[in-house]
């Protein structure tokens, strides 16, 4: 995760041959880059092998 004074970015990559479970309280604001589509609510998703994404998320105020 990277933050500026006004924006927050999340980068996640599954660099394995197995799917991985990802839980968070983040809400997607903008998709920067990904090799698949992801839901707006990132509360409970399964990241497939070699899947990655970079998103701008809503600020965590």
Predicted model as a PDB file, atoms N, CA, C, CB and O in Angstrom, pLDDT in the B-factor column:
MODEL        1                                                                  
ATOM      1  N   UNK A   1       0.844  -1.148   0.000  1.00 93.00           N  
ATOM      2  CA  UNK A   1       0.000   0.000   0.000  1.00 93.00           C  
ATOM      3  C   UNK A   1       0.904   1.229   0.000  1.00 93.00           C  
ATOM      4  CB  UNK A   1      -0.969  -0.013   1.210  1.00 93.00           C  
ATOM      5  O   UNK A   1       1.935   1.273   0.672  1.00 93.00           O  
ATOM      6  N   UNK A   2       0.481   2.226  -0.779  1.00 94.00           N  
ATOM      7  CA  UNK A   2       1.171   3.509  -0.853  1.00 94.00           C  
ATOM      8  C   UNK A   2       0.143   4.609  -0.714  1.00 94.00           C  
ATOM      9  CB  UNK A   2       1.967   3.655  -2.182  1.00 94.00           C  
ATOM     10  O   UNK A   2      -0.958   4.518  -1.257  1.00 94.00           O  
ATOM     11  N   UNK A   3       0.507   5.650   0.018  1.00 93.00           N  
ATOM     12  CA  UNK A   3      -0.423   6.752   0.247  1.00 93.00           C  
ATOM     13  C   UNK A   3       0.238   8.083  -0.079  1.00 93.00           C  
ATOM     14  CB  UNK A   3      -0.922   6.747   1.700  1.00 93.00           C  
ATOM     15  O   UNK A   3       1.429   8.286   0.159  1.00 93.00           O  
ATOM     16  N   UNK A   4      -0.562   8.978  -0.627  1.00 92.00           N  
ATOM     17  CA  UNK A   4      -0.175  10.380  -0.724  1.00 92.00           C  
ATOM     18  C   UNK A   4      -1.096  11.115   0.241  1.00 92.00           C  
ATOM     19  CB  UNK A   4      -0.287  10.944  -2.220  1.00 92.00           C  
ATOM     20  O   UNK A   4      -1.831  10.481   0.999  1.00 92.00           O  
ATOM     21  N   UNK A   5      -1.063  12.418   0.222  1.00 91.00           N  
ATOM     22  CA  UNK A   5      -1.964  13.144   1.120  1.00 91.00           C  
ATOM     23  C   UNK A   5      -3.415  13.019   0.688  1.00 91.00           C  
ATOM     24  CB  UNK A   5      -1.574  14.610   1.183  1.00 91.00           C  
ATOM     25  O   UNK A   5      -4.317  13.224   1.499  1.00 91.00           O  
ATOM     26  N   UNK A   6      -3.657  12.685  -0.579  1.00 92.00           N  
ATOM     27  CA  UNK A   6      -5.035  12.624  -1.073  1.00 92.00           C  
ATOM     28  C   UNK A   6      -5.430  11.280  -1.680  1.00 92.00           C  
ATOM     29  CB  UNK A   6      -5.240  13.689  -2.090  1.00 92.00           C  
ATOM     30  O   UNK A   6      -6.612  11.056  -1.937  1.00 92.00           O  
ATOM     31  N   UNK A   7      -4.480  10.385  -1.915  1.00 94.00           N  
ATOM     32  CA  UNK A   7      -4.795   9.129  -2.599  1.00 94.00           C  
ATOM     33  C   UNK A   7      -4.124   7.950  -1.909  1.00 94.00           C  
ATOM     34  CB  UNK A   7      -4.362   9.195  -4.069  1.00 94.00           C  
ATOM     35  O   UNK A   7      -3.058   8.080  -1.306  1.00 94.00           O  
ATOM     36  N   UNK A   8      -4.788   6.773  -2.015  1.00 95.00           N  
ATOM     37  CA  UNK A   8      -4.244   5.533  -1.452  1.00 95.00           C  
ATOM     38  C   UNK A   8      -4.268   4.459  -2.532  1.00 95.00           C  
ATOM     39  CB  UNK A   8      -5.054   5.075  -0.190  1.00 95.00           C  
ATOM     40  O   UNK A   8      -5.279   4.276  -3.210  1.00 95.00           O  
ATOM     41  N   UNK A   9      -3.147   3.746  -2.691  1.00 96.00           N  
ATOM     42  CA  UNK A   9      -3.012   2.717  -3.716  1.00 96.00           C  
ATOM     43  C   UNK A   9      -2.677   1.380  -3.063  1.00 96.00           C  
ATOM     44  CB  UNK A   9      -1.927   3.106  -4.746  1.00 96.00           C  
ATOM     45  O   UNK A   9      -1.939   1.319  -2.079  1.00 96.00           O  
ATOM     46  N   UNK A  10      -3.233   0.317  -3.628  1.00 95.00           N  
ATOM     47  CA  UNK A  10      -3.001  -1.039  -3.148  1.00 95.00           C  
ATOM     48  C   UNK A  10      -2.491  -1.875  -4.314  1.00 95.00           C  
ATOM     49  CB  UNK A  10      -4.301  -1.658  -2.536  1.00 95.00           C  
ATOM     50  O   UNK A  10      -3.086  -1.884  -5.392  1.00 95.00           O  
ATOM     51  N   UNK A  11      -1.385  -2.576  -4.089  1.00 96.00           N  
ATOM     52  CA  UNK A  11      -0.829  -3.488  -5.097  1.00 96.00           C  
ATOM     53  C   UNK A  11      -0.776  -4.875  -4.475  1.00 96.00           C  
ATOM     54  CB  UNK A  11       0.603  -3.024  -5.585  1.00 96.00           C  
ATOM     55  O   UNK A  11      -0.213  -5.064  -3.397  1.00 96.00           O  
ATOM     56  N   UNK A  12      -1.374  -5.850  -5.169  1.00 95.00           N  
ATOM     57  CA  UNK A  12      -1.391  -7.230  -4.688  1.00 95.00           C  
ATOM     58  C   UNK A  12      -0.991  -8.134  -5.846  1.00 95.00           C  
ATOM     59  CB  UNK A  12      -2.801  -7.625  -4.118  1.00 95.00           C  
ATOM     60  O   UNK A  12      -1.476  -7.970  -6.965  1.00 95.00           O  
ATOM     61  N   UNK A  13      -0.105  -9.089  -5.572  1.00 95.00           N  
ATOM     62  CA  UNK A  13       0.310 -10.054  -6.591  1.00 95.00           C  
ATOM     63  C   UNK A  13       0.410 -11.427  -5.957  1.00 95.00           C  
ATOM     64  CB  UNK A  13       1.664  -9.649  -7.235  1.00 95.00           C  
ATOM     65  O   UNK A  13       1.014 -11.589  -4.897  1.00 95.00           O  
ATOM     66  N   UNK A  14      -0.178 -12.402  -6.603  1.00 96.00           N  
ATOM     67  CA  UNK A  14      -0.034 -13.789  -6.188  1.00 96.00           C  
ATOM     68  C   UNK A  14       1.038 -14.406  -7.074  1.00 96.00           C  
ATOM     69  CB  UNK A  14      -1.396 -14.577  -6.288  1.00 96.00           C  
ATOM     70  O   UNK A  14       0.789 -14.718  -8.238  1.00 96.00           O  
ATOM     71  N   UNK A  15       2.216 -14.579  -6.525  1.00 97.00           N  
ATOM     72  CA  UNK A  15       3.352 -15.078  -7.290  1.00 97.00           C  
ATOM     73  C   UNK A  15       3.566 -16.574  -7.041  1.00 97.00           C  
ATOM     74  CB  UNK A  15       4.622 -14.292  -6.932  1.00 97.00           C  
ATOM     75  O   UNK A  15       4.696 -17.046  -6.910  1.00 97.00           O  
ATOM     76  N   UNK A  16       2.451 -17.300  -6.981  1.00 97.00           N  
ATOM     77  CA  UNK A  16       2.541 -18.736  -6.729  1.00 97.00           C  
ATOM     78  C   UNK A  16       1.654 -19.498  -7.708  1.00 97.00           C  
ATOM     79  CB  UNK A  16       2.141 -19.062  -5.274  1.00 97.00           C  
ATOM     80  O   UNK A  16       0.901 -18.904  -8.479  1.00 97.00           O  
ATOM     81  N   UNK A  17       1.757 -20.802  -7.663  1.00 98.00           N  
ATOM     82  CA  UNK A  17       0.941 -21.675  -8.501  1.00 98.00           C  
ATOM     83  C   UNK A  17      -0.388 -22.047  -7.849  1.00 98.00           C  
ATOM     84  CB  UNK A  17       1.708 -22.929  -8.830  1.00 98.00           C  
ATOM     85  O   UNK A  17      -1.160 -22.817  -8.421  1.00 98.00           O  
ATOM     86  N   UNK A  18      -0.663 -21.511  -6.662  1.00 98.00           N  
ATOM     87  CA  UNK A  18      -1.883 -21.825  -5.924  1.00 98.00           C  
ATOM     88  C   UNK A  18      -2.728 -20.577  -5.723  1.00 98.00           C  
ATOM     89  CB  UNK A  18      -1.546 -22.459  -4.572  1.00 98.00           C  
ATOM     90  O   UNK A  18      -2.194 -19.476  -5.590  1.00 98.00           O  
ATOM     91  N   UNK A  19      -4.046 -20.746  -5.699  1.00 97.00           N  
ATOM     92  CA  UNK A  19      -4.904 -19.596  -5.413  1.00 97.00           C  
ATOM     93  C   UNK A  19      -4.713 -19.190  -3.951  1.00 97.00           C  
ATOM     94  CB  UNK A  19      -6.406 -19.925  -5.709  1.00 97.00           C  
ATOM     95  O   UNK A  19      -4.390 -20.020  -3.101  1.00 97.00           O  
ATOM     96  N   UNK A  20      -4.915 -17.917  -3.678  1.00 97.00           N  
ATOM     97  CA  UNK A  20      -4.715 -17.364  -2.340  1.00 97.00           C  
ATOM     98  C   UNK A  20      -5.956 -16.585  -1.924  1.00 97.00           C  
ATOM     99  CB  UNK A  20      -3.458 -16.455  -2.295  1.00 97.00           C  
ATOM    100  O   UNK A  20      -6.577 -15.903  -2.738  1.00 97.00           O  
ATOM    101  N   UNK A  21      -6.304 -16.696  -0.656  1.00 96.00           N  
ATOM    102  CA  UNK A  21      -7.441 -15.970  -0.104  1.00 96.00           C  
ATOM    103  C   UNK A  21      -6.964 -14.579   0.331  1.00 96.00           C  
ATOM    104  CB  UNK A  21      -8.081 -16.753   1.097  1.00 96.00           C  
ATOM    105  O   UNK A  21      -5.897 -14.442   0.928  1.00 96.00           O  
ATOM    106  N   UNK A  22      -7.765 -13.548   0.026  1.00 94.00           N  
ATOM    107  CA  UNK A  22      -7.424 -12.170   0.392  1.00 94.00           C  
ATOM    108  C   UNK A  22      -8.632 -11.540   1.058  1.00 94.00           C  
ATOM    109  CB  UNK A  22      -6.978 -11.338  -0.856  1.00 94.00           C  
ATOM    110  O   UNK A  22      -9.717 -11.500   0.478  1.00 94.00           O  
ATOM    111  N   UNK A  23      -8.447 -11.046   2.277  1.00 94.00           N  
ATOM    112  CA  UNK A  23      -9.512 -10.362   3.013  1.00 94.00           C  
ATOM    113  C   UNK A  23      -9.044  -8.968   3.370  1.00 94.00           C  
ATOM    114  CB  UNK A  23      -9.916 -11.150   4.289  1.00 94.00           C  
ATOM    115  O   UNK A  23      -7.889  -8.766   3.745  1.00 94.00           O  
ATOM    116  N   UNK A  24      -9.953  -7.999   3.251  1.00 93.00           N  
ATOM    117  CA  UNK A  24      -9.639  -6.628   3.638  1.00 93.00           C  
ATOM    118  C   UNK A  24     -10.944  -5.868   3.837  1.00 93.00           C  
ATOM    119  CB  UNK A  24      -8.743  -5.928   2.569  1.00 93.00           C  
ATOM    120  O   UNK A  24     -12.032  -6.401   3.614  1.00 93.00           O  
ATOM    121  N   UNK A  25     -10.818  -4.644   4.251  1.00 92.00           N  
ATOM    122  CA  UNK A  25     -11.994  -3.768   4.365  1.00 92.00           C  
ATOM    123  C   UNK A  25     -11.934  -2.675   3.301  1.00 92.00           C  
ATOM    124  CB  UNK A  25     -12.079  -3.137   5.784  1.00 92.00           C  
ATOM    125  O   UNK A  25     -12.648  -1.676   3.392  1.00 92.00           O  
ATOM    126  N   UNK A  26     -11.083  -2.863   2.295  1.00 93.00           N  
ATOM    127  CA  UNK A  26     -10.875  -1.849   1.265  1.00 93.00           C  
ATOM    128  C   UNK A  26     -12.011  -1.816   0.245  1.00 93.00           C  
ATOM    129  CB  UNK A  26      -9.560  -2.096   0.555  1.00 93.00           C  
ATOM    130  O   UNK A  26     -12.663  -2.824  -0.026  1.00 93.00           O  
ATOM    131  N   UNK A  27     -12.226  -0.625  -0.309  1.00 94.00           N  
ATOM    132  CA  UNK A  27     -13.214  -0.419  -1.364  1.00 94.00           C  
ATOM    133  C   UNK A  27     -12.477   0.185  -2.563  1.00 94.00           C  
ATOM    134  CB  UNK A  27     -14.400   0.514  -0.880  1.00 94.00           C  
ATOM    135  O   UNK A  27     -11.791   1.200  -2.444  1.00 94.00           O  
ATOM    136  N   UNK A  28     -12.636  -0.461  -3.710  1.00 94.00           N  
ATOM    137  CA  UNK A  28     -11.961  -0.015  -4.935  1.00 94.00           C  
ATOM    138  C   UNK A  28     -12.532   1.321  -5.397  1.00 94.00           C  
ATOM    139  CB  UNK A  28     -12.102  -1.073  -6.056  1.00 94.00           C  
ATOM    140  O   UNK A  28     -13.748   1.502  -5.462  1.00 94.00           O  
ATOM    141  N   UNK A  29     -11.638   2.252  -5.715  1.00 95.00           N  
ATOM    142  CA  UNK A  29     -12.039   3.533  -6.289  1.00 95.00           C  
ATOM    143  C   UNK A  29     -11.769   3.532  -7.791  1.00 95.00           C  
ATOM    144  CB  UNK A  29     -11.292   4.703  -5.601  1.00 95.00           C  
ATOM    145  O   UNK A  29     -12.652   3.855  -8.586  1.00 95.00           O  
ATOM    146  N   UNK A  30     -10.543   3.167  -8.177  1.00 94.00           N  
ATOM    147  CA  UNK A  30     -10.147   3.083  -9.594  1.00 94.00           C  
ATOM    148  C   UNK A  30      -9.233   1.888  -9.783  1.00 94.00           C  
ATOM    149  CB  UNK A  30      -9.441   4.392 -10.066  1.00 94.00           C  
ATOM    150  O   UNK A  30      -8.407   1.579  -8.924  1.00 94.00           O  
ATOM    151  N   UNK A  31      -9.387   1.224 -10.912  1.00 94.00           N  
ATOM    152  CA  UNK A  31      -8.484   0.135 -11.265  1.00 94.00           C  
ATOM    153  C   UNK A  31      -7.346   0.721 -12.086  1.00 94.00           C  
ATOM    154  CB  UNK A  31      -9.228  -0.999 -12.051  1.00 94.00           C  
ATOM    155  O   UNK A  31      -7.581   1.303 -13.145  1.00 94.00           O  
ATOM    156  N   UNK A  32      -6.125   0.573 -11.611  1.00 94.00           N  
ATOM    157  CA  UNK A  32      -4.950   1.097 -12.317  1.00 94.00           C  
ATOM    158  C   UNK A  32      -4.506   0.087 -13.378  1.00 94.00           C  
ATOM    159  CB  UNK A  32      -3.783   1.396 -11.317  1.00 94.00           C  
ATOM    160  O   UNK A  32      -4.385   0.417 -14.558  1.00 94.00           O  
ATOM    161  N   UNK A  33      -4.265  -1.150 -12.931  1.00 94.00           N  
ATOM    162  CA  UNK A  33      -3.884  -2.218 -13.850  1.00 94.00           C  
ATOM    163  C   UNK A  33      -4.195  -3.558 -13.181  1.00 94.00           C  
ATOM    164  CB  UNK A  33      -2.365  -2.119 -14.241  1.00 94.00           C  
ATOM    165  O   UNK A  33      -4.044  -3.713 -11.969  1.00 94.00           O  
ATOM    166  N   UNK A  34      -4.630  -4.517 -13.991  1.00 92.00           N  
ATOM    167  CA  UNK A  34      -4.853  -5.868 -13.477  1.00 92.00           C  
ATOM    168  C   UNK A  34      -4.935  -6.832 -14.648  1.00 92.00           C  
ATOM    169  CB  UNK A  34      -6.146  -5.937 -12.612  1.00 92.00           C  
ATOM    170  O   UNK A  34      -5.133  -6.426 -15.793  1.00 92.00           O  
ATOM    171  N   UNK A  35      -4.781  -8.108 -14.345  1.00 86.00           N  
ATOM    172  CA  UNK A  35      -4.939  -9.108 -15.402  1.00 86.00           C  
ATOM    173  C   UNK A  35      -6.274  -9.830 -15.258  1.00 86.00           C  
ATOM    174  CB  UNK A  35      -3.778 -10.120 -15.369  1.00 86.00           C  
ATOM    175  O   UNK A  35      -6.456 -10.926 -15.789  1.00 86.00           O  
ATOM    176  N   UNK A  36      -7.210  -9.207 -14.534  1.00 85.00           N  
ATOM    177  CA  UNK A  36      -8.572  -9.713 -14.372  1.00 85.00           C  
ATOM    178  C   UNK A  36      -9.407  -8.589 -13.770  1.00 85.00           C  
ATOM    179  CB  UNK A  36      -8.610 -11.007 -13.467  1.00 85.00           C  
ATOM    180  O   UNK A  36      -8.869  -7.544 -13.407  1.00 85.00           O  
ATOM    181  N   UNK A  37     -10.701  -8.794 -13.664  1.00 83.00           N  
ATOM    182  CA  UNK A  37     -11.537  -7.771 -13.026  1.00 83.00           C  
ATOM    183  C   UNK A  37     -11.747  -8.142 -11.561  1.00 83.00           C  
ATOM    184  CB  UNK A  37     -12.909  -7.625 -13.762  1.00 83.00           C  
ATOM    185  O   UNK A  37     -11.746  -9.317 -11.193  1.00 83.00           O  
ATOM    186  N   UNK A  38     -11.924  -7.123 -10.742  1.00 83.00           N  
ATOM    187  CA  UNK A  38     -12.097  -7.326  -9.314  1.00 83.00           C  
ATOM    188  C   UNK A  38     -13.310  -6.555  -8.839  1.00 83.00           C  
ATOM    189  CB  UNK A  38     -10.842  -6.897  -8.537  1.00 83.00           C  
ATOM    190  O   UNK A  38     -13.627  -5.498  -9.385  1.00 83.00           O  
ATOM    191  N   UNK A  39     -13.995  -7.073  -7.826  1.00 88.00           N  
ATOM    192  CA  UNK A  39     -15.191  -6.389  -7.328  1.00 88.00           C  
ATOM    193  C   UNK A  39     -14.822  -5.084  -6.620  1.00 88.00           C  
ATOM    194  CB  UNK A  39     -15.974  -7.306  -6.371  1.00 88.00           C  
ATOM    195  O   UNK A  39     -13.671  -4.880  -6.234  1.00 88.00           O  
ATOM    196  N   UNK A  40     -15.807  -4.211  -6.457  1.00 90.00           N  
ATOM    197  CA  UNK A  40     -15.570  -2.949  -5.750  1.00 90.00           C  
ATOM    198  C   UNK A  40     -15.244  -3.179  -4.279  1.00 90.00           C  
ATOM    199  CB  UNK A  40     -16.790  -2.039  -5.871  1.00 90.00           C  
ATOM    200  O   UNK A  40     -14.413  -2.476  -3.705  1.00 90.00           O  
ATOM    201  N   UNK A  41     -15.894  -4.159  -3.676  1.00 92.00           N  
ATOM    202  CA  UNK A  41     -15.608  -4.484  -2.276  1.00 92.00           C  
ATOM    203  C   UNK A  41     -14.576  -5.600  -2.240  1.00 92.00           C  
ATOM    204  CB  UNK A  41     -16.906  -4.900  -1.509  1.00 92.00           C  
ATOM    205  O   UNK A  41     -14.808  -6.688  -2.766  1.00 92.00           O  
ATOM    206  N   UNK A  42     -13.449  -5.328  -1.622  1.00 90.00           N  
ATOM    207  CA  UNK A  42     -12.356  -6.303  -1.579  1.00 90.00           C  
ATOM    208  C   UNK A  42     -12.354  -7.063  -0.263  1.00 90.00           C  
ATOM    209  CB  UNK A  42     -11.008  -5.607  -1.783  1.00 90.00           C  
ATOM    210  O   UNK A  42     -11.294  -7.398   0.266  1.00 90.00           O  
ATOM    211  N   UNK A  43     -13.539  -7.334   0.260  1.00 91.00           N  
ATOM    212  CA  UNK A  43     -13.640  -7.927   1.588  1.00 91.00           C  
ATOM    213  C   UNK A  43     -13.257  -9.399   1.620  1.00 91.00           C  
ATOM    214  CB  UNK A  43     -15.033  -7.768   2.106  1.00 91.00           C  
ATOM    215  O   UNK A  43     -12.705  -9.869   2.615  1.00 91.00           O  
ATOM    216  N   UNK A  44     -13.538 -10.127   0.558  1.00 92.00           N  
ATOM    217  CA  UNK A  44     -13.313 -11.569   0.581  1.00 92.00           C  
ATOM    218  C   UNK A  44     -13.170 -12.060  -0.858  1.00 92.00           C  
ATOM    219  CB  UNK A  44     -14.478 -12.314   1.316  1.00 92.00           C  
ATOM    220  O   UNK A  44     -14.163 -12.395  -1.503  1.00 92.00           O  
ATOM    221  N   UNK A  45     -11.945 -12.103  -1.355  1.00 93.00           N  
ATOM    222  CA  UNK A  45     -11.741 -12.536  -2.738  1.00 93.00           C  
ATOM    223  C   UNK A  45     -10.685 -13.639  -2.799  1.00 93.00           C  
ATOM    224  CB  UNK A  45     -11.323 -11.342  -3.626  1.00 93.00           C  
ATOM    225  O   UNK A  45      -9.856 -13.787  -1.901  1.00 93.00           O  
ATOM    226  N   UNK A  46     -10.741 -14.390  -3.865  1.00 95.00           N  
ATOM    227  CA  UNK A  46      -9.781 -15.445  -4.140  1.00 95.00           C  
ATOM    228  C   UNK A  46      -8.887 -14.952  -5.270  1.00 95.00           C  
ATOM    229  CB  UNK A  46     -10.492 -16.800  -4.510  1.00 95.00           C  
ATOM    230  O   UNK A  46      -9.373 -14.636  -6.356  1.00 95.00           O  
ATOM    231  N   UNK A  47      -7.592 -14.887  -5.020  1.00 95.00           N  
ATOM    232  CA  UNK A  47      -6.638 -14.445  -6.037  1.00 95.00           C  
ATOM    233  C   UNK A  47      -6.055 -15.690  -6.691  1.00 95.00           C  
ATOM    234  CB  UNK A  47      -5.505 -13.537  -5.419  1.00 95.00           C  
ATOM    235  O   UNK A  47      -5.453 -16.533  -6.026  1.00 95.00           O  
ATOM    236  N   UNK A  48      -6.238 -15.791  -7.986  1.00 95.00           N  
ATOM    237  CA  UNK A  48      -5.806 -16.970  -8.734  1.00 95.00           C  
ATOM    238  C   UNK A  48      -4.286 -16.963  -8.920  1.00 95.00           C  
ATOM    239  CB  UNK A  48      -6.513 -17.028 -10.103  1.00 95.00           C  
ATOM    240  O   UNK A  48      -3.643 -15.927  -8.754  1.00 95.00           O  
ATOM    241  N   UNK A  49      -3.714 -18.121  -9.264  1.00 96.00           N  
ATOM    242  CA  UNK A  49      -2.264 -18.178  -9.501  1.00 96.00           C  
ATOM    243  C   UNK A  49      -1.822 -17.124 -10.528  1.00 96.00           C  
ATOM    244  CB  UNK A  49      -1.859 -19.589  -9.987  1.00 96.00           C  
ATOM    245  O   UNK A  49      -2.434 -16.971 -11.585  1.00 96.00           O  
ATOM    246  N   UNK A  50      -0.780 -16.424 -10.200  1.00 95.00           N  
ATOM    247  CA  UNK A  50      -0.141 -15.421 -11.051  1.00 95.00           C  
ATOM    248  C   UNK A  50      -1.031 -14.213 -11.342  1.00 95.00           C  
ATOM    249  CB  UNK A  50       0.273 -16.055 -12.346  1.00 95.00           C  
ATOM    250  O   UNK A  50      -0.745 -13.442 -12.258  1.00 95.00           O  
ATOM    251  N   UNK A  51      -2.081 -14.046 -10.590  1.00 94.00           N  
ATOM    252  CA  UNK A  51      -2.979 -12.903 -10.756  1.00 94.00           C  
ATOM    253  C   UNK A  51      -2.422 -11.720  -9.951  1.00 94.00           C  
ATOM    254  CB  UNK A  51      -4.440 -13.262 -10.295  1.00 94.00           C  
ATOM    255  O   UNK A  51      -1.871 -11.898  -8.865  1.00 94.00           O  
ATOM    256  N   UNK A  52      -2.576 -10.514 -10.502  1.00 94.00           N  
ATOM    257  CA  UNK A  52      -2.054  -9.318  -9.829  1.00 94.00           C  
ATOM    258  C   UNK A  52      -2.945  -8.122 -10.160  1.00 94.00           C  
ATOM    259  CB  UNK A  52      -0.577  -9.036 -10.253  1.00 94.00           C  
ATOM    260  O   UNK A  52      -3.638  -8.099 -11.177  1.00 94.00           O  
ATOM    261  N   UNK A  53      -2.904  -7.134  -9.272  1.00 95.00           N  
ATOM    262  CA  UNK A  53      -3.659  -5.912  -9.535  1.00 95.00           C  
ATOM    263  C   UNK A  53      -3.084  -4.740  -8.749  1.00 95.00           C  
ATOM    264  CB  UNK A  53      -5.137  -6.109  -9.184  1.00 95.00           C  
ATOM    265  O   UNK A  53      -2.470  -4.905  -7.695  1.00 95.00           O  
ATOM    266  N   UNK A  54      -3.305  -3.571  -9.294  1.00 96.00           N  
ATOM    267  CA  UNK A  54      -2.981  -2.301  -8.623  1.00 96.00           C  
ATOM    268  C   UNK A  54      -4.243  -1.455  -8.704  1.00 96.00           C  
ATOM    269  CB  UNK A  54      -1.723  -1.560  -9.291  1.00 96.00           C  
ATOM    270  O   UNK A  54      -4.765  -1.196  -9.788  1.00 96.00           O  
ATOM    271  N   UNK A  55      -4.722  -1.029  -7.543  1.00 95.00           N  
ATOM    272  CA  UNK A  55      -5.956  -0.275  -7.458  1.00 95.00           C  
ATOM    273  C   UNK A  55      -5.763   0.985  -6.641  1.00 95.00           C  
ATOM    274  CB  UNK A  55      -7.058  -1.126  -6.860  1.00 95.00           C  
ATOM    275  O   UNK A  55      -4.946   1.027  -5.721  1.00 95.00           O  
ATOM    276  N   UNK A  56      -6.517   2.003  -6.983  1.00 96.00           N  
ATOM    277  CA  UNK A  56      -6.657   3.126  -6.074  1.00 96.00           C  
ATOM    278  C   UNK A  56      -7.850   2.772  -5.200  1.00 96.00           C  
ATOM    279  CB  UNK A  56      -6.850   4.516  -6.839  1.00 96.00           C  
ATOM    280  O   UNK A  56      -8.919   2.437  -5.710  1.00 96.00           O  
ATOM    281  N   UNK A  57      -7.672   2.845  -3.897  1.00 96.00           N  
ATOM    282  CA  UNK A  57      -8.763   2.528  -2.997  1.00 96.00           C  
ATOM    283  C   UNK A  57      -9.256   3.795  -2.313  1.00 96.00           C  
ATOM    284  CB  UNK A  57      -8.325   1.487  -1.959  1.00 96.00           C  
ATOM    285  O   UNK A  57      -8.551   4.801  -2.230  1.00 96.00           O  
ATOM    286  N   UNK A  58     -10.480   3.714  -1.831  1.00 92.00           N  
ATOM    287  CA  UNK A  58     -11.027   4.873  -1.119  1.00 92.00           C  
ATOM    288  C   UNK A  58     -10.212   5.100   0.131  1.00 92.00           C  
ATOM    289  CB  UNK A  58     -12.527   4.673  -0.767  1.00 92.00           C  
ATOM    290  O   UNK A  58      -9.798   4.146   0.789  1.00 92.00           O  
ATOM    291  N   UNK A  59      -9.978   6.358   0.463  1.00 74.00           N  
ATOM    292  CA  UNK A  59      -9.140   6.681   1.620  1.00 74.00           C  
ATOM    293  C   UNK A  59      -9.656   6.035   2.883  1.00 74.00           C  
ATOM    294  CB  UNK A  59      -9.057   8.178   1.812  1.00 74.00           C  
ATOM    295  O   UNK A  59     -10.861   5.861   3.064  1.00 74.00           O  
ATOM    296  N   UNK A  60      -8.745   5.688   3.739  1.00 68.00           N  
ATOM    297  CA  UNK A  60      -9.051   4.923   4.938  1.00 68.00           C  
ATOM    298  C   UNK A  60      -9.295   5.816   6.156  1.00 68.00           C  
ATOM    299  CB  UNK A  60      -7.926   3.960   5.229  1.00 68.00           C  
ATOM    300  O   UNK A  60      -9.094   5.379   7.289  1.00 68.00           O  
ATOM    301  N   UNK A  61      -9.718   7.037   5.941  1.00 61.00           N  
ATOM    302  CA  UNK A  61      -9.872   8.010   7.032  1.00 61.00           C  
ATOM    303  C   UNK A  61     -10.452   7.439   8.265  1.00 61.00           C  
ATOM    304  CB  UNK A  61     -10.708   9.130   6.604  1.00 61.00           C  
ATOM    305  O   UNK A  61     -10.631   8.154   9.251  1.00 61.00           O  
TER     306      UNK A  61                                                      
ENDMDL                                                                          
END                                                                             
